[in-house]
Amino acid sequence: MEENKLFGVNGVTFTMIAVQGGTYTMGAADNDPEAYDWEKPAQKETVSDFMIGETPVTQELWQAVMGSNPSYFTGDMQRPVEQVSWDDCQTFIRKLNQLTGQNFRLPSEAEWEYAARGGNHSKGYKYAGSNSVDAVAWYVGNSGSTTHKVKTKQPNELGIYDMSGSVREWCQDKCCGNYNSPRNSGFRVLRGGSWYYDARDVRVSDRSYFTPGGRSINIGLRLAL
């Protein structure tokens, strides 16, 4: 398996975390009182080795690639970028790949949840890295209705930050009503909850969706490779 890697573009560096593949239970248990119907039924998923961003894409990195910063919450370029649509993210990734010679992409939903759960180092936490939401997440209970600098909460078992709370993160997949439904909707999957949502919505199994052209002050992205 590869090791964590540091990449650079136009003077900005970012770290990708190596995740060893494996099989895990994706989704929420039937007896989970906080789970929504679209998190069920829990199912076995197998993912291959991949890499995922240590943090959400920052405003600094977006600016370095795109030459502009669309974010609403400015003042610290280490905050996550937001107000980016799924379509915007595809443009960003194409430009990033041209500049780096790499093949960055958005994570699949299965990869995202596997990484959030800690991969094969998972301790079975409710949130990404802890059963205490305040330890790992910026959410409505502590965010002050704004984003915050990345890496200011504890990382999860793999050393990944902000997978619970902060900003919702686009995945590559089309959305499905539940895990028995086909992925043929016109919407794309969002994961992780955000600074705007309550603790229920930043659990590792929680999922949502949005139109691929839609933007919001609580939506950003995380890279995969």
C-alpha positions as CSV (number, residue, x, y, z in Angstrom):
1,M,0.0,0.0,0.0
2,E,1.2,3.5,-0.7
3,E,2.1,5.9,2.0
4,N,0.6,9.4,2.7
5,K,1.8,11.9,0.1
6,L,2.3,15.6,0.0
7,F,1.3,17.3,-3.3
8,G,1.9,20.9,-4.4
9,V,0.3,23.3,-6.9
10,N,1.3,26.9,-7.5
11,G,3.0,27.1,-4.1
12,V,0.2,25.5,-2.1
13,T,0.7,22.0,-0.6
14,F,-1.8,19.5,0.6
15,T,-1.7,16.0,2.0
16,M,-3.4,12.8,0.7
17,I,-4.0,10.0,3.2
18,A,-3.4,6.4,2.0
19,V,-6.3,4.2,2.8
20,Q,-5.9,0.4,2.7
21,G,-8.9,-1.2,1.0
22,G,-11.2,-3.7,2.7
23,T,-14.8,-4.8,3.3
24,Y,-17.0,-3.1,5.7
25,T,-20.7,-2.6,6.6
26,M,-21.9,0.6,4.9
27,G,-25.1,2.3,6.1
28,A,-27.0,2.3,9.4
29,A,-28.3,-0.6,11.4
30,D,-32.1,-1.2,11.4
31,N,-32.3,-0.5,15.1
32,D,-30.4,2.8,15.0
33,P,-32.9,5.3,16.4
34,E,-31.2,8.3,14.7
35,A,-30.9,6.7,11.2
36,Y,-32.9,7.9,8.3
37,D,-34.5,5.5,5.9
38,W,-32.1,6.5,3.1
39,E,-29.2,5.2,5.2
40,K,-30.6,1.6,5.0
41,P,-30.4,-1.2,4.6
42,A,-26.9,-1.7,5.9
43,Q,-24.8,-3.7,3.4
44,K,-21.3,-5.1,2.8
45,E,-19.1,-3.0,0.6
46,T,-15.6,-3.7,-0.6
47,V,-13.2,-0.9,-1.6
48,S,-9.7,-1.1,-3.1
49,D,-6.7,0.9,-1.9
50,F,-7.1,4.6,-2.5
51,M,-6.1,8.0,-1.2
52,I,-8.3,10.7,0.3
53,G,-7.6,14.3,1.3
54,E,-6.4,14.9,4.8
55,T,-8.9,17.8,5.0
56,P,-11.6,19.3,2.8
57,V,-10.2,21.4,-0.1
58,T,-9.2,24.7,1.4
59,Q,-9.9,28.2,0.0
60,E,-6.2,28.5,-0.5
61,L,-6.0,25.4,-2.7
62,W,-9.1,26.3,-4.7
63,Q,-7.6,29.8,-5.3
64,A,-4.3,28.4,-6.4
65,V,-6.0,26.2,-9.0
66,M,-8.9,28.4,-10.1
67,G,-7.6,31.9,-9.6
68,S,-10.7,32.9,-7.6
69,N,-12.4,32.1,-4.3
70,P,-16.2,31.6,-4.4
71,S,-16.6,31.2,-0.6
72,Y,-19.0,33.2,1.5
73,F,-17.0,32.7,4.7
74,T,-13.6,34.4,4.0
75,G,-10.9,35.9,6.2
76,D,-8.8,32.7,6.6
77,M,-7.7,30.8,3.5
78,Q,-7.4,27.7,5.6
79,R,-11.1,27.5,5.9
80,P,-12.8,25.0,3.6
81,V,-13.9,26.3,0.2
82,E,-17.7,26.4,-0.1
83,Q,-20.3,27.6,-2.6
84,V,-19.0,25.1,-5.1
85,S,-21.3,22.9,-7.1
86,W,-20.6,19.3,-8.2
87,D,-20.0,20.7,-11.7
88,D,-17.6,23.4,-10.4
89,C,-15.7,20.6,-8.6
90,Q,-15.3,18.7,-11.9
91,T,-13.8,21.8,-13.5
92,F,-11.5,22.3,-10.5
93,I,-10.3,18.7,-10.6
94,R,-9.6,18.8,-14.3
95,K,-7.5,21.9,-13.9
96,L,-5.7,20.4,-10.8
97,N,-4.9,17.3,-12.8
98,Q,-3.5,19.4,-15.7
99,L,-1.3,21.2,-13.3
100,T,-0.1,18.2,-11.3
101,G,-0.1,15.3,-13.8
102,Q,-2.2,13.3,-11.4
103,N,-5.7,11.7,-11.6
104,F,-7.5,13.4,-8.7
105,R,-11.3,12.8,-8.5
106,L,-14.1,12.9,-6.0
107,P,-14.4,9.9,-3.8
108,S,-17.2,7.3,-4.3
109,E,-19.8,7.3,-1.6
110,A,-18.5,3.8,-0.4
111,E,-14.9,5.2,-0.2
112,W,-16.0,8.2,1.7
113,E,-17.9,6.3,4.4
114,Y,-15.1,3.7,4.7
115,A,-12.5,6.5,5.2
116,A,-14.8,8.3,7.7
117,R,-15.2,5.1,9.7
118,G,-11.5,4.7,9.9
119,G,-11.0,2.1,7.3
120,N,-9.5,-1.1,8.6
121,H,-8.4,0.8,11.8
122,S,-12.1,1.6,12.6
123,K,-13.1,1.6,16.3
124,G,-16.8,1.8,15.4
125,Y,-17.3,5.4,16.3
126,K,-20.6,7.2,15.7
127,Y,-18.8,10.3,14.2
128,A,-15.6,10.4,12.2
129,G,-13.0,9.7,15.0
130,S,-15.0,9.8,18.2
131,N,-18.3,9.2,19.9
132,S,-18.1,12.8,21.1
133,V,-19.4,15.1,18.4
134,D,-17.7,18.2,19.9
135,A,-14.3,16.5,19.7
136,V,-14.3,16.0,15.9
137,A,-17.0,18.2,14.3
138,W,-18.0,21.7,13.7
139,Y,-21.8,21.5,13.7
140,V,-24.7,23.7,14.7
141,G,-24.0,23.2,18.4
142,N,-20.5,24.7,18.4
143,S,-19.9,26.4,15.0
144,G,-21.3,29.8,15.7
145,S,-23.0,29.6,12.3
146,T,-19.7,29.8,10.3
147,T,-17.0,27.6,8.9
148,H,-13.7,27.2,10.7
149,K,-10.1,26.6,9.8
150,V,-9.4,23.0,8.9
151,K,-7.6,20.6,11.3
152,T,-8.9,22.4,14.4
153,K,-10.7,19.3,15.7
154,Q,-9.3,15.8,16.4
155,P,-8.6,13.6,13.4
156,N,-10.1,10.1,13.0
157,E,-8.3,6.7,13.2
158,L,-6.6,7.3,9.8
159,G,-5.5,10.9,10.6
160,I,-8.2,12.4,8.5
161,Y,-9.8,15.7,9.7
162,D,-13.3,17.2,9.4
163,M,-15.2,14.3,7.9
164,S,-18.0,15.0,10.4
165,G,-19.3,18.5,10.2
166,S,-17.4,21.5,8.7
167,V,-18.8,21.4,5.2
168,R,-20.9,18.8,3.3
169,E,-18.7,17.0,0.8
170,W,-19.6,16.0,-2.8
171,C,-19.1,12.4,-3.8
172,Q,-18.9,11.2,-7.4
173,D,-22.0,9.0,-7.2
174,K,-25.5,9.7,-8.3
175,C,-27.9,9.5,-5.3
176,C,-30.3,6.6,-4.6
177,G,-33.4,6.6,-2.4
178,N,-31.9,3.9,-0.2
179,Y,-29.3,1.2,-0.8
180,N,-31.8,-1.1,-2.5
181,S,-32.6,1.6,-5.1
182,P,-30.8,2.2,-8.4
183,R,-28.4,5.1,-8.7
184,N,-30.2,6.8,-11.5
185,S,-31.4,10.1,-10.0
186,G,-30.4,13.5,-11.3
187,F,-28.8,14.3,-7.9
188,R,-25.3,13.8,-6.5
189,V,-24.5,12.5,-3.1
190,L,-23.3,14.7,-0.3
191,R,-21.7,13.4,2.9
192,G,-20.5,14.6,6.3
193,G,-23.1,17.1,7.4
194,S,-21.8,20.6,8.1
195,W,-21.5,23.6,10.5
196,Y,-25.2,24.2,9.8
197,Y,-26.5,20.8,10.8
198,D,-27.2,19.1,14.2
199,A,-25.3,16.1,15.6
200,R,-27.7,13.6,14.0
201,D,-26.7,14.8,10.6
202,V,-22.9,14.5,11.0
203,R,-22.8,10.8,11.8
204,V,-20.6,8.7,9.5
205,S,-23.6,6.9,7.9
206,D,-25.7,10.1,7.3
207,R,-26.1,11.0,3.6
208,S,-27.8,13.7,1.6
209,Y,-28.0,15.0,-2.0
210,F,-28.2,18.0,-4.1
211,T,-28.5,19.0,-7.8
212,P,-25.1,18.9,-9.5
213,G,-25.4,22.6,-10.4
214,G,-26.4,23.7,-7.0
215,R,-24.2,25.7,-4.6
216,S,-24.5,26.4,-0.9
217,I,-22.5,28.0,1.9
218,N,-22.3,24.6,3.6
219,I,-21.1,22.5,0.6
220,G,-17.5,21.9,-0.3
221,L,-15.4,18.9,-1.4
222,R,-12.6,16.5,-0.5
223,L,-10.3,15.0,-3.1
224,A,-9.6,11.3,-3.8
225,L,-6.9,9.6,-5.8
